[in-house]
Amino acid sequence: MEYTLSHPFWPVKLPGGTAYGISQQWSAYPALRGWGCGTAAALMVLGYLHLYHTGGQSAPVDALVPAPSQTDCRTLLDTAGRKYFPVLPRHGINGISLAFLLNRYFRRFHMPYTARWRSVNVLPALTRMLQEDIPVIFSVGPDFPLLWQKHPLDLYAHPGDEKSVQKVRAHYMVVTGYKGGWLRLSSWGREYYLPAAAWNEHHKYHSGYLVDGIVQIRHRKEH
């Protein structure tokens, strides 16, 4: 079965083409460029919700248009990192803190959602969010508690590819679809694919519940 968002996901206009989402590396701030993947992921989710699901409510990221420019996104990213989702240099934002900051944002701007960090039964929660047309903040954590070890995960350009195009660890991405055991992801303004089985194995043997998981967002009426 295929799970996917109902609307186009951040087709950002670039001088030479189109990006898939935004990249923290577009920021004017060194801390965001280096450790702002959580900020970028939160902004992408909020931007999507404001664009398609808030019924005209006003909030700092509601200036998003269906096909924003890279300059639009840089401004939004720097605002989000400065005011709502600040990062700690060399550490970024952990999942529990990211959920807390999202909840504070939801309350401040009267958005009917609630967020929590989830690291068990991740795939069922993830598919439910996609069915409800909510993008998913998804973490590939570092090795934990053995932080000095390095077991990254491979990302692919297409489902079923044998050769990877990128490796990640200690990194937030946004899930926009799930089909045939492959997660479709947005990171650094690009589209990637990750086999869910590889993430499950990484979660079980190399990382852990504090750093590997998703930020589950649900409509507040469900609680």
Secondary structure, DSSP 8 states (H G I E B T S, - for coil): -EEE-SS---EEEETTEEEES--GGG-SSHHHHHH-HHHHHHHHHHHHHHHHSSTT---TTTT--SS-BHHHHHHHHHHHHHHTS--BTTTB--HHHHHHHHHHHHHHTT-SEEEEEE-SSHHHHHHHHHHTT--EEEEE---SS-TT----EEEBSSTT-SS-SEEESSEEEEEEEEETTEEEEEETTEEEEEEHHHHHHHHHHTS-TTTSEEEEEEEGGG-
